[in-house]
Amino acid sequence: MRTWQSLLFTARNLHFAAAFAICVLYLGNLHFNPDLSRKNDLYFGADCDRVLENLKDSNDRWTHYRDRLHPFFSIVAVTVAKVPAAVGISGKEFVFYRLFFGTFGALLFFALLYRETSPLQSFASLAMLLSTLSFRLFSTLPESFLFGFFTIMLALYLARAGANPIAVLIASMASATTNIALGVIHTWRSLTSFKQAVQIAVGFLTIAVLLAVIQRNMYPTSDYFFNVLAVKDETRYMTRALGALPFRAFDFLFSGFAMPLDASLTPPIDSPGEWRAFLAHGYWSKRATLAVALSIAGVAVLYLTSASVFFANKRRGELSTLLCGFFVFEFVFHMIYGESAYGDSPFLFSLHFVPVIILFFSLHRLKKFEAVYPPLFIGMALLFQYVNLYNFDAIFR
């Protein structure tokens, strides 16, 4: 018995070591062009210049004012990004930031699936994640979304492990105030009494405010997440254009996986512009056009099959319910948020929800065809890579 346990433990360690190596090699070999990061809103509305300067903790051009919406970005993400400079290596803030949060976010993603599915399925899902345009793009351009991805995976892992709801609330909101919806869903499902609700609320507010005060002392230009007047400014990004909803829904559901990038377009480029160009004159080859169509069709099939499995299952686990609840919240939220400077597209925020969608796909498989899913996910990962890399270097290198 001990021999089998020892072998299982060794196999698990090898699997996690392999997953870690895959993530490090993938992220470590991605290109980073600082010249592309000197302006904001050129690429899908990303604040590249601001985030790059924030990671350097350079306040001469950009302050840490966005902590009002990314509550603990400075105290966690910026502090981590400054590690290379602390040991005498300059100019590597973003490279280390993406390596750290990209790798450990992906490892948490892998760990969640490893507990729920087979090792083979876990690796296949990881391959799909790394192949999405969302993961590749926001590991190439400086933005806050890699940190957001990490905090969402951390919150899900803590919830799956039965951690204190306060920890899940803090982790879920660390990168974006709206992501606290994940923690709220978990807390609501965990409550057993009004007294417990009060204790959680008081504990959460005490810790969150204390962290914000410490952050303000470490980074004086930081703004508090509870600055209601500052957060109110974000309402100007709320859209009321009903005509934009069909594309917004399509963009949310599909663009984060694969998008036909057109190298002939000049910045600023956005998701609606890329899809319009594709529909106007197709892609650069029939094979690439077919790859785009197959990518969309494959993802659509996974939406349908995973939803049918979820609703047919009367004994849903906590993780399944959390994934579904957060997906629904994100979908509704991004149907109304993102007009004006953010463009009419949820794609900018896709690294917050695409990994959640892949987790949902992975956990809700048709039992009769479970053996088909790992090769299917690998095949789709290759399709995504083909579509996303077709003109990627021509634009972002």
Secondary structure as UniProt FT lines:
FT   HELIX           2..28
FT   HELIX           34..37
FT   TURN            44..45
FT   HELIX           48..55
FT   TURN            56..57
FT   TURN            59..61
FT   HELIX           65..68
FT   TURN            71..72
FT   HELIX           73..78
FT   HELIX           79..81
FT   HELIX           83..86
FT   TURN            87..88
FT   HELIX           93..116
FT   HELIX           119..131
FT   HELIX           133..137
FT   TURN            138..140
FT   HELIX           145..160
FT   TURN            161..162
FT   HELIX           165..173
FT   HELIX           177..179
FT   HELIX           180..190
FT   HELIX           194..218
FT   TURN            220..221
FT   TURN            225..226
FT   HELIX           228..232
FT   HELIX           233..237
FT   HELIX           242..244
FT   HELIX           245..250
FT   HELIX           251..255
FT   TURN            256..257
FT   TURN            263..264
FT   HELIX           271..281
FT   HELIX           286..312
FT   HELIX           318..336
FT   HELIX           340..342
FT   HELIX           346..349
FT   HELIX           350..363
FT   HELIX           367..372
FT   HELIX           373..389
FT   TURN            390..391
FT   HELIX           392..396
//
